[in-house]
């Protein structure tokens, strides 16, 4: 129920915003939220992933990627990205 | 001896009541030097502290007219607007606002209604400086029972509107902190309402003022240039 109060406004804002605005959200909103309540943050990721699987709509993919990056930074998810050095 | 105490208390109340209008009038002067303005706001802050400690609630309430009370409450954001870059003044205004809320609870029996009405006003004034609006919203939402619920009922699209306000890097940190504070207050309200026990790795915490983590405060204090792209 709590998640529903902010999930939709957040996704709508991300979908409508330019890169500069998303960078500010990424810097000043999502990290604060993840510090305050990591549990809710992982709920958001799960909820968004489920929606993508159910609806086959990828409109919230950008927001999901943003969340993954934060989750990795906050050590909520293992960082499974391949280091750039290994790609060369 | 008891007569002396009573007359001493009476004199003290008299002095307190007489000094209200000069203190308020001086605190409204934005045309004086910074030092003068700081002294005037400090004087009002001390007056409020004395008033909150006084037991003569009825006398204080009857001495302050409704219009003077409105001027006193509005002072936080009207003076903020006239001293946009004076951190010392803004710090004093924050203190004054807290003391006003305490005094309001002491002297008015309908303080609860007044706090909700104030939250409604703060949420609806579009011309208010965003940083002070965020501060006042955070304070009131935490203070009022089910304050976050009331705010989101009053302003259905508050979260979306505030997320959009984050376009401005000058106010982005304050707005981000404000949204999170309101969301955490709402979360606490829902947990209390439904008696839910939710846990997280580090637990849910609502930071206020100085308790905000240092790295976050560092970001907030960053003076990024305003950019309304």
Interface residues (C-beta under 8 A of the other chain):
Chain A: X1 X2 X5 X6 X9 X10 X12 X13 X17 X18 X20 X21 X24 X25 X27 X28 X29 X31 X32 X33 X35 X36 X37 X38 X39 X40
Chain B: X152 X157 X159 X160 X163 X164 X166 X167 X169 X172 X173 X175 X176 X177 X179 X180 X183 X184 X186 X187 X190 X198 X199 X200 X201 X202 X204 X205 X206 X207 X213 X216 X219 X227 X229
